[in-house]
Amino acid sequence: ADDSVVLDGGGGDGIYQSTANVTNFVSANGSGEYSVTNVDAVTLSSIDLNEVWSGWTLVVIYSAPDGVFATRTLYDGFVPVVNTTATTPVNITIPDSPTHVTTLGLWVYEGDFDDAGDSLTFDGSSIFDANNPVDNVFNSSSTRFGALITAGTPALSGEPDSMASYDLDLFDASSLVQPLQSNMVDVSISTTTDTVYW
């Protein structure tokens, strides 16, 4: 890992997030499915704890010579959100096009299906969809613009409560920005009963 953040998970247990720049590895090996091994974690089978999760995400940012104008920004935090609101300012630049696409992608840990009270806002407007309700956005689901993501190994349904307290969701925020908009907007996560790590 290039960097790690370790937090006290309570009860003497530590929770962590590690990051690594794998650009050279992915460039050399090309497209396809990737997997991760030797993750430092507790054995999940036969364990009875409320906050146990393990997951990984590969983010690929690329350019294409014939691609449309795009700005990509990656924020890597790992902030606990417990009965509060956490906000990250995000710099956006929108092209002069009526057909611009703005996608907000998040991976969040410990989002529980059975604990409502967590929400997401983009510049003050609520973000939610058919599988991520406004008051339970982080519900152990994997979605792209409201549709379930079922690809991958192992193949999971993507439905709420199918991702073992790990959320991987892409939201369409195109209607919340304007052509030629260039400024900082706040992306905020709030919780009242659930605990999430963002």
N, C-alpha and C positions, 0 to 999 in steps of 0.2 A: 504494500500500500504506500502511496505517496503521502497520505495524510489520514489521520484518524481523530475522531472526537469521541470521548468516553464520558458518559453521564452516569450518575448514581440512579439505578433503577429501583432503589428501595429494598430493604431487607438484605442489604449487603451484596445484592446482585448489580453488576455493571452492564450497561447497554452501550452499544457503540455503532458508529458508522465510519467506514473507511472508503477512501476514494483512490483511484489510480488512473493515470493517463495511459490508455492502452491503444493509442492511435497507431503506433508502428505495428503492433501485433495484429490489429484488425486490418490495416492496410495490406499487410503481408499475406493474410489468410483469406481475405475477401468476404463476400456475402455468405450467409448460411446461419445455422443455429450455433450459439455459443453456450457453454455451461461453465459453472464455477465449482471448484472442489476445495476441500480443506478449509472451509469457513469455520472460524473459531466460535463455536456456539455450543449450548447445552444440547443434549440429545432430546429431540422433541417427542419421541414415542414414549408413551406411558408416563407423561408428566402432567401434573395437575396444578398449573399456575395460571393466573388470570392474564398476565402480560408476558406471553412467550411468542416470539415471531422471528422469522429469519427470511431474508430475501435479498435479491440483488437486481440491479438495473444497469443495462448497457445503453448509454446515450450516444447516438451517432449524429454528429453535425458535419454536414458535407456541403460542397459547392458543385454546381454543374454549369458548364459554359453556356448552355442554352436555357438555364433556369430563370425563373422570374425573380424580381427583386425580393430579397428576404433578409431579415435581421433575426439572428438567433442569439438568445441570451440564456446562459445557464447559471442558476443560483444554487449553491450547495450549502445547506445550513445545518440541519439536525437540531432544531430548537424544540424543547418540550412545550406543549400548549395544554395547560391544565386550568380549566375554569377562568380563562382569560382570552385575550386576543393578541396574536402575533402578526406583525406586519413587515413585509419586505417591499421596499420601493424598487420598481422595475422600470428601466429605461426603454421606451418604445419609439420606433420610427415607422410610420405608415406611409406607403407610396401614394402618389396621386392617382388612385384607381378606385372606381366604384365597386370593383370585385375583389378587393383585398381580403386576405384570410388571416385571422389572428387566432392562434391556438395557444392555450394555456395547459401545459402538461405538468402533472404533479405526481410524485411518489411519496406516500405518507405511511408511517408505521403506526400500528396499534389502533387503527380505526375499527371500532367494533360495530357490527351489524345491530346488536341489541341495545346499544347505548346511543340514543338520539341526542341532539343538542349541539352538533358540530356543523359549522357553516363556512362558506368560502365566498369572499367578495373580490371583485376586480374593479378598482377605482370607485368603490362604494356601492356597486351593483352586485346583487346576489348571482352566483354562478351555481347552476344545478341542472340536472337532466332526468330523463325517465328512470335511470338506474342509480342515480345519486340525488336523493331528495334534498330539498332546501335545508331541512333540519337534521339530515344524517348523510352528508356528502361523503364522509369517510366511513365506509361500511364494508371494508374487505372485498372490494370489487375491482375489476379490470375492464375499462371501457374506453371507447373512442367515439366522441360526440354522441354519447348516449347509447351506442350499440355495444354489446358485449364482445370482448376480445377472447376468442377461444383458441387461438393458435398457440403453439409452443409445446415444449416437452418438460414436464408432463402436461398433457392437454387438460386444462381446467375450464369450467363453464364461464368464468368471469363474473358470474352473478354475485350480487351482494351476499356476503357470508361464505364465499368460496375461496378466498385468498389468504386465509389464516392470519388475519389482522394486518394485511399488507394491501395498500391501495395503489393502483397504477392507472391514472385516469387522464384522458385528454378532453378538454372542454373547448367549444367554439366560442370565442369572445369577439368575433368579428363585428357584431352589432354594437359593441360597447366602445368602439374607436371610430375615428373619422379619417378620411383621406388627408394626407399631409400632417397628421398629428405627430408631434415629436416632443415628448415630455416624459416625466417620471409619473408613474401611476402606482398606487398602493395595491398589493395583493395581500389579503388578510385572511387568516384562519381564526375562528373563534370556537371555543368549546364551553359548555355549561355542565355536562355530566361525563363526557368522554375525555380521555387523555390521548393526544396524538403527538407524534414526533415528526417535525417537518423540516 
